[in-house]
Amino acid sequence: PFFFFFDNSDQLIKIVKVFGTEELVEYVNKYSLTLIEDYKESIEGHKKKDWRKFITHENEELCNDDALNLIDCMLKFDHSKRITAENAIKHVYFDEIREFYKEK
């Protein structure tokens, strides 16, 4: 899993620390949602992290610009902004796999 958490509260806080407070606020406002007061202090002031911050020695071989773009398209608070499964499999990240199977 990308986010390790203990409960819903912990999950939201960890996601906000990556996605940023601004994206959550936009989502909450767009859908007229209300955040529980207990969360507000924990989620304030977080900036969206660059996906490159998650590249490690173990995964750097897989983390090219296309992979990071696909991750960015898939991981969104707002479901209406997420890439669809149909479009995800058409993403340039998978071009090499499509070419491989085209040759067979």
Residue frames as qw, qx, qy, qz and C-alpha x, y, z in Angstrom:
[[0.000, 0.885, 0.466, 0.000, 0.00, 0.00, 0.00],
 [0.358, 0.595, -0.029, 0.719, 1.10, 3.53, -0.72],
 [0.263, -0.593, 0.255, -0.717, -0.27, 4.84, 2.57],
 [0.489, -0.166, -0.810, 0.280, 0.15, 2.91, 5.82],
 [0.310, -0.445, 0.117, -0.832, -2.42, 3.95, 8.41],
 [0.009, -0.021, -0.890, 0.455, -4.08, 2.85, 11.63],
 [0.206, 0.590, 0.713, -0.318, -7.60, 4.24, 11.20],
 [0.350, 0.766, 0.448, 0.300, -9.62, 6.64, 9.00],
 [0.177, -0.974, 0.018, 0.140, -8.29, 9.71, 10.79],
 [0.536, -0.518, 0.495, 0.447, -4.68, 8.60, 10.37],
 [0.579, 0.333, 0.611, 0.425, -5.35, 7.74, 6.74],
 [0.212, 0.922, 0.291, 0.143, -6.76, 11.18, 5.93],
 [0.306, -0.894, 0.218, 0.245, -3.86, 12.95, 7.63],
 [0.594, -0.283, 0.591, 0.467, -1.25, 10.88, 5.79],
 [0.496, 0.551, 0.557, 0.375, -2.94, 11.43, 2.45],
 [0.046, 0.989, 0.142, 0.016, -3.17, 15.19, 3.04],
 [0.467, -0.712, 0.354, 0.387, 0.53, 15.30, 3.89],
 [0.514, -0.007, 0.654, 0.555, 1.19, 14.01, 0.35],
 [0.270, 0.639, 0.606, 0.390, -1.65, 15.56, -1.70],
 [0.147, 0.153, -0.094, 0.973, -1.63, 18.85, 0.17],
 [0.106, 0.441, 0.621, -0.639, -4.27, 20.72, 2.12],
 [0.271, 0.365, -0.190, -0.870, -5.35, 22.79, -0.87],
 [0.341, 0.026, -0.809, -0.478, -6.50, 19.78, -2.89],
 [0.163, -0.349, -0.885, 0.260, -8.55, 18.46, 0.03],
 [0.113, 0.464, 0.333, -0.813, -10.16, 21.86, 0.61],
 [0.319, 0.237, -0.474, -0.786, -11.08, 22.09, -3.09],
 [0.312, -0.133, -0.919, -0.200, -12.65, 18.62, -2.90],
 [0.094, -0.414, -0.742, 0.519, -14.57, 19.37, 0.30],
 [0.194, 0.438, 0.093, -0.873, -15.88, 22.64, -1.11],
 [0.281, 0.140, -0.671, -0.672, -16.79, 21.18, -4.51],
 [0.431, -0.249, -0.842, -0.206, -18.97, 18.48, -2.97],
 [0.428, -0.590, 0.039, -0.683, -20.24, 20.58, -0.03],
 [0.776, -0.196, -0.567, 0.195, -18.68, 18.23, 2.51],
 [0.365, -0.843, 0.197, -0.344, -17.87, 19.03, 6.11],
 [0.561, 0.299, -0.677, 0.371, -14.67, 18.01, 7.84],
 [0.688, -0.602, -0.389, 0.115, -14.81, 16.86, 11.43],
 [0.142, -0.957, 0.174, -0.185, -13.32, 19.59, 13.63],
 [0.777, -0.502, 0.338, 0.172, -10.78, 17.14, 15.09],
 [0.800, 0.264, 0.310, 0.441, -9.11, 16.83, 11.66],
 [0.271, 0.944, 0.101, 0.159, -8.79, 20.49, 10.84],
 [0.309, -0.871, 0.369, 0.096, -5.68, 21.25, 12.89],
 [0.720, -0.249, 0.595, 0.257, -3.87, 18.11, 11.69],
 [0.648, 0.433, 0.517, 0.354, -4.45, 18.80, 8.00],
 [0.132, 0.979, 0.077, -0.139, -3.74, 22.52, 7.81],
 [0.063, -0.895, 0.371, 0.239, -0.81, 23.94, 5.89],
 [0.698, -0.162, 0.630, 0.299, 0.48, 20.93, 3.98],
 [0.329, 0.639, -0.398, -0.569, 1.92, 21.51, 0.52],
 [0.948, 0.281, 0.033, -0.145, 1.55, 18.92, -2.23],
 [0.538, -0.528, 0.580, 0.308, 4.69, 16.77, -2.41],
 [0.470, 0.578, -0.541, -0.390, 6.49, 16.10, -5.64],
 [0.987, -0.009, -0.004, -0.160, 6.20, 12.41, -6.49],
 [0.619, 0.543, -0.480, 0.302, 9.99, 12.36, -6.95],
 [0.284, -0.603, 0.545, -0.508, 10.33, 12.53, -3.16],
 [0.874, -0.161, 0.338, -0.310, 9.14, 8.92, -3.05],
 [0.797, 0.481, -0.363, 0.039, 11.82, 7.58, -5.35],
 [0.652, -0.616, 0.442, 0.015, 14.20, 5.26, -3.56],
 [0.029, -0.517, 0.808, 0.281, 17.13, 3.15, -4.64],
 [0.407, 0.102, 0.905, -0.072, 14.77, 0.16, -4.74],
 [0.473, 0.641, 0.588, -0.139, 12.22, 1.75, -7.09],
 [0.009, 0.702, -0.221, -0.677, 14.22, 4.28, -9.11],
 [0.200, -0.088, 0.825, 0.521, 14.42, 1.95, -12.12],
 [0.109, 0.541, 0.822, 0.142, 10.62, 2.07, -12.43],
 [0.067, -0.806, -0.380, 0.449, 10.16, 5.78, -11.72],
 [0.336, 0.140, 0.369, 0.855, 10.52, 7.64, -14.97],
 [0.181, 0.108, 0.049, -0.976, 8.52, 10.77, -15.86],
 [0.515, -0.133, -0.593, -0.605, 5.76, 8.69, -17.48],
 [0.494, -0.294, -0.794, 0.198, 5.33, 6.55, -14.35],
 [0.146, -0.266, -0.448, 0.841, 5.16, 9.63, -12.13],
 [0.315, 0.017, -0.231, -0.920, 2.63, 11.24, -14.45],
 [0.549, -0.230, -0.731, -0.335, 0.45, 8.11, -14.35],
 [0.383, -0.317, -0.706, 0.505, 0.61, 8.03, -10.55],
 [0.033, 0.183, 0.182, -0.966, -0.37, 11.69, -10.46],
 [0.437, -0.071, -0.462, -0.768, -3.32, 10.99, -12.76],
 [0.577, -0.259, -0.766, -0.112, -4.52, 8.08, -10.62],
 [0.432, -0.386, -0.609, 0.541, -4.05, 9.46, -7.11],
 [0.094, -0.372, -0.104, -0.918, -6.53, 12.31, -6.71],
 [0.211, 0.164, 0.665, -0.698, -8.93, 13.20, -3.91],
 [0.561, 0.396, 0.106, -0.719, -11.60, 14.05, -6.43],
 [0.635, 0.117, 0.758, 0.097, -12.80, 10.93, -8.20],
 [0.558, 0.776, 0.274, -0.107, -13.96, 13.03, -11.18],
 [0.153, 0.892, -0.400, -0.147, -10.34, 14.13, -11.76],
 [0.587, -0.351, 0.719, 0.127, -8.84, 10.63, -11.61],
 [0.297, 0.356, -0.713, -0.525, -7.84, 8.92, -14.81],
 [0.892, 0.021, 0.089, -0.443, -10.25, 6.18, -15.82],
 [0.732, -0.230, 0.626, 0.140, -9.06, 2.58, -16.05],
 [0.729, 0.578, 0.336, 0.147, -9.65, 2.71, -19.80],
 [0.285, 0.927, -0.173, 0.173, -7.44, 5.79, -20.18],
 [0.505, -0.701, 0.503, 0.021, -4.87, 4.51, -17.69],
 [0.811, -0.017, 0.540, 0.226, -4.13, 1.44, -19.82],
 [0.590, 0.726, 0.209, 0.285, -3.71, 3.76, -22.83],
 [0.259, -0.933, 0.182, 0.169, -1.19, 5.92, -20.93],
 [0.503, 0.737, -0.447, 0.065, 2.25, 6.33, -22.51],
 [0.405, -0.566, 0.686, -0.212, 3.75, 4.49, -19.52],
 [0.781, 0.032, 0.614, -0.114, 2.43, 1.24, -21.01],
 [0.566, 0.701, -0.269, -0.340, 3.62, 1.91, -24.59],
 [0.064, 0.532, -0.843, -0.057, 6.56, -0.45, -24.23],
 [0.456, 0.042, 0.854, -0.247, 4.29, -3.30, -23.13],
 [0.667, 0.578, 0.256, -0.394, 1.87, -2.63, -25.99],
 [0.401, 0.710, -0.516, -0.261, 4.75, -2.65, -28.47],
 [0.199, -0.348, 0.914, -0.065, 6.07, -5.90, -27.03],
 [0.540, 0.252, 0.761, -0.257, 2.73, -7.66, -27.53],
 [0.566, 0.695, -0.024, -0.444, 2.20, -6.11, -30.94],
 [0.202, 0.624, -0.721, -0.224, 5.37, -7.81, -32.17],
 [0.327, -0.132, 0.927, -0.128, 4.19, -11.27, -31.09]]
